[in-house]
Amino acid sequence: MTELLLTGISQLVTAPGPGPRRGSAMGIVNATQDAAIAIDAGRIAWMGLHSEWSDHATETIDLGGRAVLPGLVDPHTHAVWAGDRLADFEARSAGATYEEILSAGGGIWHTIRHTADKTCEEMATLALPRIEALVRSGATTIEVKSGYGYSPEAELRMLEAIKLLATRTQGRLVPTLLIHICPEEQSARLKYRDQICRELIPETARRKLAVAVDIFVEQHAWNAEDAAIILACARSHGLDIKLHTEQFQRVGGLELGLRLGALSIDHLEVCSPEQCRMVAASSTVAVILPGVSLHLGIAGAPGRALIDAGAAVAVGTDLNPGSSPVFSTAAAMALAVRLNGLTAQEALTAATVNAAAALGRPEAGRLEVGLPADMLVLETSDWRDLPYTLGMNIVKEVWISGRRQNA
């Protein structure tokens, strides 16, 4: 006998099979009308037409004719920070660019100054409401980066804060060590790079504080040559690799990531048509972040061109204090339709199985017998309301491992 049967499902919607889904396959989703889901020991034991259910369940819950989707996956967040970036926001509204603010000591530098000396407890306390907001919006698996420490000690403390945070939320957190910003002066940069490779990455791996290393490759951050050394070190310690790149300039970060077989390359706002084809020919997932485009007023990543070229595209919030104060994974999915040219079906795939692939989490982001029962129940009967709706949370319930989170 099964523990739990959920009935009254108007539409049971999921991308078919594991990701990443590429090109036109991103537009294919399975939708079962008048469905039911059986859950046992936190996993899906059966799913299909309610009329075809023939077993018995200890408990039955009628969802009242609502749509059910997989739990969303947010593959890119900076949810741990202290301080604010309201002065940056004011400066940008007066015409200053992101790069100008950073060069003047604002931006990431401002957040580092407010975050680097915080305790694990202080950082986890600040971050928990942000994570819970993402969960309420539908995210059941959430990547969380360090990156505001700027020293081995402070970065390790941030990663410990993420570990502590994971004990305080039902959301599944995926920790990433972000090598974020670097000194402008060459000798200082090389010294910091050496510290990263000699101390930070080995200690991160030894203490199992992260599953991947990400690095920011732009003209005002790391160059591709330094990034290659740091990412090779990460690989040698058994960590996956990711890159922030092609956000403002083309400086070789995308090509480096593809050559190294990175799990994902994130941002890509200035990705060229030729680069779209290069991503499509690779195993790497392109993670687009429409919240940045909205907040900074810059062109969105070419999501439509990437998909048409045959690439696997994922979408995330890039939740952070400076360039994407987006606290809803569902909103990021909705913005990907408006700003990056995705269809509703592609956006669902991008926010579920493809986002899971960008994190190396093949069990996340889809509904299938044997997988964890991580899912959303909407307020409405049509799943398309999720990418359609702006400014209102239409997620009624979030289920993680077969447990309703907001009962």
Buried (B, 14 or more C-beta within 10 A) or exposed (E): EBBBBBBBBBBBBBBEEBBBBBBEBBBEBEBBEBBBBBBBEBBBBBBBEBEEBEEEBEEBBEBEEBBBBBBBBBBBBBBBBBBBBEEBBEBBEEEBBBBEBBBEEBBBBBBBBBBBEBEBEBBBBBBBEBBBBBBBBBBBBBBBBBBBBBBBEBBBBBBBBBBBBBEBBBBBBBBBBBBBBBEEEEEEBBEBBEBBBEBBBBBBBEEEBBBBBBBBBBEBBBBBEBBBBBBEBBBEBEBBBBBBBBBBBBBBBBBBBBBBEBBBBBBBBBBBEEBBBBBBEBEBBBBBBBBBBBBBEBEBBBBBBBBBBBBBBBBBBBBBBBBBBBBBBBBBBBBBBBBBBBBBBBBBBBBBBBBBBBBBBBBBBBBBEEBBBBBBBBBBBBBBBBBEBEEEBBBBBBBBBBBBBEE
